[in-house]
């Protein structure tokens, strides 16, 4: 053992693993960023059942190399009622398969190309003008760093063959597969990367330090170890996130247990699907490549078979998790009030539509509040869920629009037909509020990425703007609940104050800019945020004009107090009823997170209330 360079082996192994982990991380971040919203659109629109969800999850995760990103978005969609939990489970199974692409890539004998790949990726990432090229450059850079780390790791592992102690230790792994599973689990928990752990197993097998069976056992342990991250992340979260974490954990543990029991049949399947190492010289490049491919194929085959097994029993598995971890927050159907059976009774259909518009207004208010929180504290925001809320508002706009089009085909009284265009315009204005919230989400994301700081006066100005817009939406909700008392006039008065606050905010910003107390990019984002709040106010003003023109006369809606409308049965009965009515001047307390509405990719065009042409200075978006 005196001839062994232990410092070189340990430093090379740790450095190789570190580079491997870092390469996997920045490759995934770069590819995920390059894909942009395409991932979200694909996940939200293509998934119709668990089997299709598995296929989509596999492809998307294989492309972006980030199962965490795919899983987080999937949880957000389930929370927003954009897909069912059963469909989401399919995506999670597929994400497990998609992560095996990294192992397949590592099995290629192209480590010598690591440095040229790093050079190309660095050049694109640092010097390309288009963002998508910079993101792709980051992905290529991570790809090169991954292979550089794998090269260092393999060189260090090869040196271990000269140590009798190391050879004896790894021989024990080859004869005790349970010990190998435990070791794989612990290593993955420590380094928080199952792909890096798989790289270690591949390096050990390639240099004949452990048998293929032991490498498979290490791989199985990796699959258990990777569950710990999801379990830790789910502590204290909503039921859907906890169900998802436990689904991942149970899925992997059951699969590992079955693979160990059936290992004597599983290993021949791996060998049948992989190149044989038998005719090759031990230690040769071809021999190492064959063993690495066998380990990589075992990883892929295990996850494919595990996914197929759980897909067959998916409904039963989902029901078990839903009973075990119930969601007591309340659920929301796609449209809580509009019903095609009411179309034969136009006054009832119009009244249901007005109730649905009130529901859509509550969803807009919740989204504006959440976006304000994200804008002021982007490090604590769940931007994926906010986007899902916006998509939900789009979906409800599409549902209401379609319902009103069908209502117009009926024999309807004049008082209703006169207000249907106004209802359509109100629906579009509410959808445009969601679009401006989407802009606020993007500003919050940019603040987070660029680590931009706003001054206290700027934060106060935005908070004041958001408070006025929130009060306008609160008044609109009361109006849709059947209250009167001059609500449209009060909304218009608040809108004038919003416009004045916008001008004052811009002027104050220019003073700070001249004084040198405001950074340029932070200032641009601040002005953009002001503009979006002003436009949200404009759209609420349009709603107020429609209310003033007799919108509520189209249908008889139940009269409710402000406390009942704002506190009770919000978005499908998720919130507790308030104890009593509030005065109109009292600010509503922060509401608990509400269940979200379903998704649509429909993009509504800008529009204005019926009977009132929009002036040149008014924005529709």
C-alpha positions as CSV (number, residue, x, y, z in Angstrom):
1,X,0.0,0.0,0.0
2,X,3.0,2.3,0.4
3,X,3.3,2.7,-3.4
4,X,-0.3,4.0,-3.7
5,X,-0.8,7.7,-4.1
6,X,-3.8,8.0,-1.9
7,X,-3.8,11.8,-2.0
8,X,-3.9,11.7,-5.8
9,X,-6.7,9.0,-5.8
10,X,-8.8,10.8,-3.2
11,X,-8.4,14.3,-4.7
12,X,-8.9,13.0,-8.2
13,X,-12.0,11.1,-7.2
14,X,-13.5,14.0,-5.2
15,X,-12.6,16.5,-8.0
16,X,-14.0,14.2,-10.7
17,X,-17.3,13.7,-8.8
18,X,-17.5,17.4,-8.2
19,X,-17.0,18.2,-11.9
20,X,-19.4,15.5,-12.8
21,X,-22.1,16.9,-10.5
22,X,-21.5,20.5,-11.7
23,X,-21.5,19.5,-15.3
24,X,-24.9,17.7,-14.9
25,X,-26.3,20.7,-13.1
26,X,-25.3,23.4,-15.5
27,X,-26.1,21.2,-18.5
28,X,-29.7,20.7,-17.1
29,X,-30.1,24.4,-16.3
30,X,-28.9,25.5,-19.7
31,X,-31.1,23.1,-21.7
32,X,-34.1,23.8,-19.5
33,X,-33.7,27.6,-20.0
34,X,-33.2,27.1,-23.8
35,X,-36.4,25.1,-24.0
36,X,-38.2,27.9,-22.1
37,X,-42.0,27.8,-22.0
38,X,-42.1,25.0,-24.5
39,X,-41.7,22.4,-21.6
40,X,-44.7,23.9,-19.8
41,X,-46.9,24.0,-22.9
42,X,-46.0,20.4,-23.8
43,X,-46.7,19.1,-20.3
44,X,-49.9,21.0,-20.0
45,X,-51.4,20.3,-23.4
46,X,-50.3,16.9,-24.5
47,X,-51.0,14.8,-21.4
48,X,-54.4,13.0,-21.6
49,X,-53.7,9.9,-19.5
50,X,-50.9,8.4,-17.5
51,X,-49.4,6.4,-20.4
52,X,-49.1,9.5,-22.6
53,X,-47.8,11.4,-19.5
54,X,-45.1,8.8,-19.1
55,X,-44.1,9.2,-22.8
56,X,-44.1,13.0,-22.6
57,X,-42.2,13.0,-19.2
58,X,-39.5,10.7,-20.7
59,X,-39.0,12.9,-23.8
60,X,-39.0,16.2,-22.0
61,X,-36.7,15.1,-19.2
62,X,-34.4,13.4,-21.7
63,X,-34.1,16.7,-23.6
64,X,-33.7,19.1,-20.7
65,X,-32.0,16.7,-18.3
66,X,-33.8,18.0,-15.3
67,X,-36.3,15.7,-13.7
68,X,-36.6,18.1,-10.8
69,X,-37.9,20.9,-13.1
70,X,-40.4,18.5,-14.8
71,X,-41.6,17.2,-11.4
72,X,-42.0,20.7,-10.0
73,X,-44.1,21.9,-13.0
74,X,-46.2,18.7,-12.8
75,X,-47.0,19.4,-9.2
76,X,-47.9,22.9,-10.1
77,X,-50.3,21.7,-12.8
78,X,-52.0,19.3,-10.4
79,X,-52.4,22.1,-7.9
80,X,-54.0,24.3,-10.6
81,X,-56.3,21.5,-11.6
82,X,-54.6,21.4,-15.0
83,X,-54.0,17.7,-14.9
84,X,-55.2,15.0,-12.6
85,X,-52.9,13.3,-10.0
86,X,-53.2,10.0,-12.0
87,X,-51.9,11.8,-15.2
88,X,-49.1,13.4,-13.1
89,X,-47.9,10.1,-11.9
90,X,-47.3,9.1,-15.5
91,X,-45.1,12.1,-16.0
92,X,-43.1,11.2,-12.8
93,X,-42.6,7.7,-14.1
94,X,-41.4,9.1,-17.4
95,X,-39.1,11.6,-15.7
96,X,-37.3,8.7,-14.1
97,X,-36.8,7.1,-17.5
98,X,-35.7,10.4,-19.0
99,X,-32.9,10.8,-16.4
100,X,-31.3,7.6,-17.7
101,X,-30.2,9.5,-20.8
102,X,-27.4,11.0,-18.8
103,X,-26.1,7.6,-18.0
104,X,-26.3,6.6,-21.7
105,X,-24.3,9.7,-22.6
106,X,-21.7,8.9,-20.0
107,X,-21.3,5.4,-21.4
108,X,-19.8,6.8,-24.7
109,X,-16.1,6.7,-24.9
110,X,-15.7,10.3,-25.8
111,X,-14.0,11.7,-22.7
112,X,-11.0,12.9,-24.7
113,X,-13.4,15.3,-26.5
114,X,-14.2,17.0,-23.1
115,X,-11.9,20.0,-23.5
116,X,-12.9,20.9,-27.1
117,X,-16.6,20.6,-26.1
118,X,-15.9,22.9,-23.0
119,X,-14.3,25.5,-25.3
120,X,-17.2,25.5,-27.8
121,X,-19.8,25.7,-25.0
122,X,-17.9,28.5,-23.2
123,X,-17.6,30.5,-26.4
124,X,-21.3,30.2,-27.1
125,X,-22.3,30.9,-23.5
126,X,-20.2,34.0,-23.2
127,X,-20.2,35.6,-26.6
128,X,-23.4,34.6,-28.4
129,X,-25.9,37.5,-28.7
130,X,-29.1,35.5,-28.7
131,X,-30.2,34.2,-25.3
132,X,-31.2,30.8,-26.7
133,X,-27.7,30.3,-28.1
134,X,-26.2,31.3,-24.7
135,X,-28.4,28.8,-23.0
136,X,-27.4,26.1,-25.5
137,X,-23.8,27.1,-24.9
138,X,-24.3,26.5,-21.2
139,X,-25.8,23.1,-21.9
140,X,-22.8,22.2,-24.1
141,X,-20.4,23.6,-21.5
142,X,-22.0,21.4,-18.9
143,X,-21.8,18.4,-21.2
144,X,-18.0,18.9,-21.6
145,X,-17.5,19.4,-17.8
146,X,-19.4,16.2,-17.2
147,X,-17.0,14.2,-19.4
148,X,-14.0,16.0,-17.9
149,X,-15.2,14.9,-14.4
150,X,-15.8,11.4,-15.7
151,X,-12.3,11.2,-17.1
152,X,-10.7,12.3,-13.8
153,X,-12.9,9.8,-11.9
154,X,-12.0,6.9,-14.2
155,X,-8.2,7.7,-13.9
156,X,-8.4,7.8,-10.1
157,X,-10.4,4.6,-9.9
158,X,-7.9,2.8,-12.1
159,X,-5.2,3.6,-9.6
160,X,-7.2,1.7,-6.9
161,X,-6.4,-1.6,-8.7
162,X,-2.9,-1.4,-7.1
163,X,-4.4,-1.4,-3.6
164,X,-5.1,-4.8,-2.0
165,X,-7.3,-3.1,0.5
166,X,-9.4,-1.4,-2.2
167,X,-9.7,-4.6,-4.2
168,X,-10.8,-6.6,-1.2
169,X,-13.3,-3.9,-0.2
170,X,-14.9,-3.8,-3.6
171,X,-14.9,-7.6,-3.7
172,X,-17.1,-7.6,-0.6
173,X,-19.6,-5.4,-2.5
174,X,-19.6,-8.0,-5.3
175,X,-20.6,-10.7,-2.9
176,X,-23.0,-8.7,-0.8
177,X,-25.5,-7.0,-3.0
178,X,-27.6,-5.6,-0.1
179,X,-24.4,-3.9,1.1
180,X,-24.0,-2.5,-2.4
181,X,-27.6,-1.1,-2.4
182,X,-27.0,0.6,0.9
183,X,-23.7,2.0,-0.3
184,X,-25.4,3.4,-3.4
185,X,-28.2,4.9,-1.4
186,X,-25.8,6.6,1.1
187,X,-23.5,7.9,-1.7
188,X,-26.5,9.5,-3.5
189,X,-27.8,11.0,-0.3
190,X,-24.4,12.6,0.3
191,X,-23.7,14.0,-3.1
192,X,-27.4,14.6,-4.1
193,X,-26.9,13.3,-7.6
194,X,-28.0,9.9,-8.8
195,X,-26.3,10.4,-12.2
196,X,-23.0,11.2,-10.5
197,X,-23.4,8.0,-8.3
198,X,-24.1,6.1,-11.5
199,X,-20.9,7.5,-13.0
200,X,-19.0,6.1,-10.0
201,X,-20.6,2.6,-10.5
202,X,-19.7,2.7,-14.2
203,X,-16.1,3.6,-13.4
204,X,-15.7,0.9,-10.9
205,X,-17.2,-1.7,-13.2
206,X,-15.2,-0.5,-16.2
207,X,-12.0,-1.2,-14.3
208,X,-13.1,-4.6,-13.1
209,X,-13.2,-3.6,-9.4
210,X,-16.7,-4.7,-9.0
211,X,-18.9,-7.2,-10.8
212,X,-21.8,-6.2,-13.1
213,X,-24.2,-7.5,-10.4
214,X,-22.6,-5.2,-7.8
215,X,-22.7,-2.3,-10.2
216,X,-26.5,-2.9,-10.8
217,X,-27.0,-3.1,-7.0
218,X,-25.2,0.3,-6.6
219,X,-27.5,1.7,-9.4
220,X,-30.5,0.4,-7.5
221,X,-29.3,2.1,-4.4
222,X,-28.9,5.3,-6.4
223,X,-32.6,5.1,-7.2
224,X,-33.5,4.9,-3.5
225,X,-31.1,7.7,-2.5
226,X,-32.5,10.2,-5.0
227,X,-35.9,10.0,-3.2
228,X,-34.5,11.7,-0.2
229,X,-34.3,15.0,-1.9
230,X,-37.9,15.0,-2.9
231,X,-38.9,13.9,0.7
232,X,-37.0,16.8,2.3
233,X,-38.4,19.3,-0.2
234,X,-42.0,18.1,0.5
235,X,-41.8,18.7,4.3
236,X,-44.4,21.3,5.2
237,X,-45.8,21.6,1.7
238,X,-49.3,21.1,0.3
239,X,-50.7,17.5,-0.1
240,X,-50.0,17.3,-3.8
241,X,-46.3,17.8,-3.3
242,X,-46.3,15.2,-0.5
243,X,-48.2,12.7,-2.6
244,X,-45.7,13.3,-5.4
245,X,-42.7,12.7,-3.2
246,X,-44.2,9.6,-1.7
247,X,-45.2,8.3,-5.1
248,X,-41.6,8.7,-6.3
249,X,-40.3,7.0,-3.1
250,X,-42.7,4.1,-3.1
251,X,-42.2,3.6,-6.9
252,X,-38.5,3.4,-6.6
253,X,-38.3,1.3,-3.4
254,X,-40.8,-1.3,-4.7
255,X,-39.0,-1.4,-8.0
256,X,-35.6,-1.9,-6.3
257,X,-37.0,-4.7,-4.1
258,X,-38.4,-6.5,-7.1
259,X,-35.2,-6.1,-9.1
260,X,-33.2,-7.6,-6.2
261,X,-35.5,-10.6,-6.0
262,X,-35.5,-11.1,-9.7
263,X,-31.8,-10.2,-10.2
264,X,-30.9,-13.6,-11.7
265,X,-33.4,-12.9,-14.5
266,X,-32.8,-9.2,-14.7
267,X,-29.0,-9.4,-15.3
268,X,-29.3,-11.7,-18.4
269,X,-31.8,-9.2,-19.8
270,X,-29.3,-6.5,-19.4
271,X,-26.5,-8.6,-21.1
272,X,-28.9,-9.5,-24.0
273,X,-29.5,-5.8,-24.7
274,X,-25.8,-4.7,-24.3
275,X,-22.5,-5.3,-26.1
276,X,-20.6,-8.3,-24.7
277,X,-17.3,-7.7,-22.9
278,X,-16.3,-11.4,-22.9
279,X,-14.2,-11.5,-26.1
280,X,-12.4,-8.3,-25.2
281,X,-9.2,-7.9,-23.3
282,X,-9.7,-6.8,-19.7
283,X,-8.8,-3.2,-19.3
284,X,-8.9,-2.4,-23.0
285,X,-10.9,0.6,-24.2
286,X,-13.5,-1.7,-25.8
287,X,-13.9,-3.7,-22.6
288,X,-14.5,-0.6,-20.5
289,X,-17.0,0.8,-23.1
290,X,-18.9,-2.5,-23.0
291,X,-19.1,-2.6,-19.2
292,X,-20.1,1.1,-19.0
293,X,-22.9,0.4,-21.5
294,X,-24.1,-2.6,-19.6
295,X,-24.4,-0.5,-16.4
296,X,-26.1,2.3,-18.3
297,X,-28.5,-0.1,-19.9
298,X,-29.3,-1.7,-16.6
299,X,-30.3,1.8,-15.3
300,X,-32.6,2.4,-18.3
301,X,-34.1,-1.1,-18.3
302,X,-34.9,-0.9,-14.6
303,X,-36.7,2.4,-14.9
304,X,-38.6,1.3,-18.0
305,X,-39.8,-1.9,-16.4
306,X,-40.6,-0.1,-13.1
307,X,-42.7,2.5,-15.0
308,X,-44.6,-0.2,-16.9
309,X,-45.4,-2.0,-13.7
310,X,-46.8,1.0,-12.0
311,X,-48.6,2.2,-15.1
312,X,-50.6,-1.0,-15.1
313,X,-51.7,-0.4,-11.5
314,X,-51.7,3.4,-11.7
315,X,-55.3,4.0,-10.8
316,X,-55.1,1.8,-7.7
317,X,-51.7,3.4,-6.7
318,X,-53.1,7.0,-7.1
319,X,-56.2,6.1,-5.1
320,X,-54.0,4.7,-2.3
321,X,-52.0,7.9,-2.1
322,X,-55.1,10.1,-2.2
323,X,-56.6,8.2,0.7
324,X,-53.3,8.2,2.6
325,X,-52.6,11.9,2.0
326,X,-56.0,13.6,1.5
327,X,-56.3,17.1,0.2
328,X,-58.7,19.0,2.4
329,X,-58.4,22.4,0.7
330,X,-61.3,21.8,-1.6
331,X,-61.4,21.1,-5.3
332,X,-62.6,23.1,-8.2
333,X,-64.4,22.0,-11.3
334,X,-63.6,23.7,-14.6
335,X,-66.7,25.9,-14.4
336,X,-68.5,26.1,-11.1
337,X,-71.7,27.9,-12.3
338,X,-72.2,27.8,-16.1
339,X,-74.1,24.7,-17.2
340,X,-75.3,23.9,-20.7
341,X,-78.6,22.6,-19.3
342,X,-79.4,26.3,-18.3
343,X,-79.1,27.5,-21.9
344,X,-82.8,26.7,-22.4
345,X,-83.5,29.2,-19.7
346,X,-81.6,32.3,-20.8
347,X,-82.1,34.4,-17.6
348,X,-80.7,31.6,-15.5
349,X,-77.8,31.1,-18.0
350,X,-77.0,34.8,-17.9
351,X,-77.1,34.8,-14.1
352,X,-74.8,31.8,-14.0
353,X,-72.4,33.6,-16.3
354,X,-72.3,36.6,-14.1
355,X,-71.5,34.3,-11.1
356,X,-68.7,32.8,-13.2
357,X,-67.4,36.3,-14.0
358,X,-67.3,37.0,-10.2
359,X,-65.4,33.8,-9.8
360,X,-62.9,34.8,-12.5
361,X,-62.5,38.2,-10.8
362,X,-61.6,36.4,-7.6
363,X,-59.0,34.4,-9.4
364,X,-57.5,37.5,-10.9
365,X,-57.4,39.2,-7.5
366,X,-55.6,36.2,-6.1
367,X,-53.1,36.2,-9.0
368,X,-52.4,39.9,-8.7
369,X,-51.7,39.5,-5.0
370,X,-49.4,36.5,-5.5
371,X,-47.6,38.3,-8.3
372,X,-47.0,41.3,-6.1
373,X,-45.5,39.0,-3.5
374,X,-43.3,37.4,-6.1
375,X,-42.2,40.8,-7.5
376,X,-41.2,42.1,-4.0
377,X,-39.6,38.8,-2.8
378,X,-38.8,36.7,-5.9
379,X,-36.5,34.4,-3.9
380,X,-39.6,33.0,-2.1
381,X,-41.9,32.8,-5.1
382,X,-43.1,29.7,-6.8
383,X,-43.2,31.1,-10.3
384,X,-44.3,27.9,-11.9
385,X,-47.5,27.9,-9.9
386,X,-48.2,31.6,-10.8
387,X,-47.9,30.7,-14.5
388,X,-50.4,27.9,-13.9
389,X,-52.8,30.3,-12.3
390,X,-52.6,32.6,-15.4
391,X,-53.2,29.6,-17.6
392,X,-56.2,28.8,-15.5
393,X,-57.7,32.2,-16.0
394,X,-57.2,31.8,-19.8
395,X,-59.1,28.5,-19.6
396,X,-62.0,30.1,-17.7
397,X,-62.1,32.9,-20.3
398,X,-62.4,30.3,-23.1
399,X,-65.1,28.4,-21.2
400,X,-67.2,31.6,-20.6
401,X,-66.8,32.8,-24.1
402,X,-67.9,29.5,-25.6
403,X,-70.9,29.4,-23.3
404,X,-72.0,33.0,-24.3
405,X,-71.7,32.1,-28.0
406,X,-74.0,29.1,-27.4
407,X,-76.4,31.4,-25.4
408,X,-76.6,33.8,-28.3
409,X,-78.0,31.0,-30.5
410,X,-81.0,30.7,-28.2
411,X,-84.2,32.8,-28.2
412,X,-83.1,35.4,-25.6
413,X,-84.8,38.5,-24.2
414,X,-83.5,41.9,-25.4
415,X,-82.2,42.9,-22.0
416,X,-79.9,39.8,-22.0
417,X,-78.9,40.0,-25.7
418,X,-77.9,43.7,-25.1
419,X,-75.5,42.7,-22.3
420,X,-73.9,39.6,-23.9
421,X,-71.3,41.7,-25.8
422,X,-70.5,43.5,-22.5
423,X,-70.0,40.1,-20.8
424,X,-67.7,39.0,-23.5
425,X,-65.7,42.3,-23.1
426,X,-65.5,41.8,-19.3
427,X,-64.3,38.3,-19.8
428,X,-61.5,39.5,-22.1
429,X,-60.6,42.3,-19.7
430,X,-60.2,39.9,-16.9
431,X,-58.1,37.6,-19.1
432,X,-55.9,40.6,-20.0
433,X,-55.3,41.2,-16.3
434,X,-53.9,37.7,-16.2
435,X,-51.6,38.5,-19.1
436,X,-50.3,41.6,-17.3
437,X,-49.7,39.4,-14.3
438,X,-47.7,37.1,-16.6
439,X,-45.5,40.2,-17.3
440,X,-45.1,40.7,-13.6
441,X,-44.0,37.1,-13.2
442,X,-41.3,37.6,-15.9
443,X,-40.1,40.8,-14.1
444,X,-39.9,38.8,-10.8
445,X,-37.9,36.1,-12.6
446,X,-35.5,38.7,-14.1
447,X,-35.1,40.3,-10.6
448,X,-34.2,36.9,-9.2
449,X,-31.8,36.0,-12.1
450,X,-30.0,39.4,-12.1
451,X,-30.1,39.8,-8.3
452,X,-31.6,43.3,-8.7
453,X,-32.3,45.5,-5.6
454,X,-35.0,48.1,-5.5
455,X,-34.8,51.1,-3.1
456,X,-37.3,51.4,-0.3
457,X,-39.2,54.3,-2.0
458,X,-39.5,52.1,-5.2
459,X,-40.8,49.1,-3.2
460,X,-43.3,51.4,-1.3
461,X,-44.6,52.9,-4.6
462,X,-45.2,49.4,-6.1
463,X,-46.9,48.2,-2.8
464,X,-49.2,51.3,-2.9
465,X,-50.1,50.7,-6.6
466,X,-50.8,47.0,-5.9
467,X,-53.0,47.9,-2.9
468,X,-55.1,50.3,-5.0
469,X,-55.5,47.7,-7.7
470,X,-56.4,45.1,-5.1
471,X,-59.1,47.4,-3.8
472,X,-60.5,47.9,-7.3
473,X,-60.7,44.1,-7.8
474,X,-62.3,43.7,-4.3
475,X,-65.0,46.2,-5.3
476,X,-65.6,44.4,-8.6
477,X,-66.1,41.1,-6.7
478,X,-68.7,42.8,-4.4
479,X,-70.5,44.1,-7.5
480,X,-70.6,40.7,-9.0
481,X,-72.0,39.4,-5.7
482,X,-75.0,41.7,-6.1
483,X,-74.0,44.7,-4.1
484,X,-74.6,48.2,-5.4
485,X,-74.0,51.5,-3.5
486,X,-72.1,53.3,-6.3
487,X,-69.3,50.7,-6.7
488,X,-68.5,51.5,-10.3
489,X,-67.9,55.2,-9.4
490,X,-65.6,54.2,-6.6
491,X,-63.6,51.9,-8.9
492,X,-63.3,54.8,-11.4
493,X,-62.1,57.1,-8.6
494,X,-59.5,54.5,-7.6
495,X,-58.4,54.2,-11.2
496,X,-57.7,57.9,-11.4
497,X,-55.6,57.5,-8.2
498,X,-53.7,54.7,-9.9
499,X,-52.9,56.9,-12.9
500,X,-51.7,59.7,-10.7
501,X,-49.6,57.3,-8.6
502,X,-48.0,56.0,-11.9
503,X,-47.0,59.5,-12.9
504,X,-45.7,60.2,-9.4
505,X,-43.7,57.0,-9.4
506,X,-42.1,57.7,-12.7
507,X,-41.2,61.2,-11.6
508,X,-39.7,59.9,-8.3
509,X,-37.7,57.3,-10.2
510,X,-36.3,59.9,-12.5
511,X,-35.2,61.9,-9.5
512,X,-33.5,58.8,-8.0
513,X,-31.8,58.1,-11.4
514,X,-30.4,61.6,-11.6
515,X,-29.2,61.3,-8.0
516,X,-27.4,58.0,-8.9
517,X,-29.3,56.0,-6.3
518,X,-31.0,53.7,-8.8
519,X,-29.3,51.2,-11.1
520,X,-30.3,51.3,-14.8
521,X,-31.7,47.8,-15.2
522,X,-33.4,47.8,-11.8
523,X,-35.0,51.1,-12.9
524,X,-36.3,49.7,-16.2
525,X,-37.9,46.8,-14.3
526,X,-39.5,49.2,-11.8
527,X,-41.0,51.3,-14.6
528,X,-42.3,48.1,-16.4
529,X,-43.9,47.0,-13.2
530,X,-45.6,50.4,-12.7
531,X,-46.9,50.2,-16.3
532,X,-48.4,46.8,-15.8
533,X,-50.2,47.8,-12.6
534,X,-51.6,50.8,-14.4
535,X,-52.8,48.6,-17.3
536,X,-54.4,46.2,-14.8
537,X,-56.2,49.2,-13.4
538,X,-57.4,50.2,-16.9
539,X,-58.9,46.7,-17.4
540,X,-60.7,46.9,-14.0
541,X,-62.0,50.3,-15.1
542,X,-63.4,48.7,-18.2
543,X,-65.3,46.2,-16.0
544,X,-66.6,49.1,-13.9
545,X,-68.0,50.8,-17.0
546,X,-69.8,47.6,-18.0
547,X,-71.2,47.4,-14.4
548,X,-72.3,51.0,-14.6
549,X,-74.1,50.3,-18.0
550,X,-76.3,47.7,-16.4
551,X,-74.3,44.5,-16.7
552,X,-75.9,42.9,-13.7
553,X,-79.4,43.4,-15.1
554,X,-78.8,40.6,-17.5
555,X,-79.4,37.9,-14.9
556,X,-80.6,37.6,-11.4
557,X,-77.6,36.6,-9.3
558,X,-77.9,35.8,-5.6
559,X,-77.2,38.9,-3.4
560,X,-74.4,38.2,-1.0
561,X,-72.5,40.3,1.5
562,X,-69.0,41.4,0.9
563,X,-67.8,39.1,3.7
564,X,-69.5,36.1,2.1
565,X,-68.3,36.9,-1.4
566,X,-64.7,37.5,-0.3
567,X,-64.4,35.0,2.5
568,X,-66.8,32.2,1.7
569,X,-66.8,29.6,-1.0
570,X,-64.1,31.3,-2.9
571,X,-63.2,29.4,-6.1
572,X,-65.2,26.3,-5.3
573,X,-65.6,26.6,-1.5
574,X,-62.0,26.5,-0.5
575,X,-62.1,29.4,2.0
576,X,-64.0,29.7,5.3
577,X,-66.8,32.2,5.5
578,X,-66.1,35.5,7.2
579,X,-67.8,36.2,10.5
580,X,-69.5,39.3,9.3
581,X,-69.6,42.0,6.6
582,X,-66.8,44.5,6.3
583,X,-67.2,48.1,5.7
584,X,-66.3,49.2,2.2
585,X,-63.3,51.2,3.4
586,X,-61.8,48.2,5.4
587,X,-59.0,46.5,3.6
588,X,-59.6,42.7,3.1
589,X,-57.1,40.5,4.9
590,X,-54.8,38.3,2.9
591,X,-56.7,35.3,1.7
592,X,-55.3,31.8,1.9
593,X,-54.1,30.2,-1.4
594,X,-57.1,29.2,-3.5
595,X,-57.5,26.2,-5.7
596,X,-56.8,27.1,-9.2
597,X,-58.8,26.9,-12.4
598,X,-58.1,24.7,-15.5
599,X,-55.8,25.4,-18.3
600,X,-56.3,26.8,-21.8
601,X,-53.7,28.0,-24.3
602,X,-56.3,30.4,-25.6
603,X,-55.0,33.9,-26.1
604,X,-57.8,36.5,-25.9
605,X,-57.5,39.7,-28.0
606,X,-57.7,43.0,-26.3
607,X,-61.2,44.5,-26.1
608,X,-63.3,47.1,-24.3
609,X,-66.7,47.2,-22.6
610,X,-69.7,47.2,-24.9
611,X,-71.1,50.5,-26.0
612,X,-68.0,52.5,-25.1
613,X,-65.2,52.9,-27.6
614,X,-61.7,52.7,-26.2
615,X,-59.7,55.9,-26.6
616,X,-56.2,56.1,-28.1
617,X,-54.5,56.4,-24.7
618,X,-56.2,53.3,-23.3
619,X,-54.3,50.1,-23.4
620,X,-55.7,46.7,-24.0
621,X,-52.5,45.1,-23.2
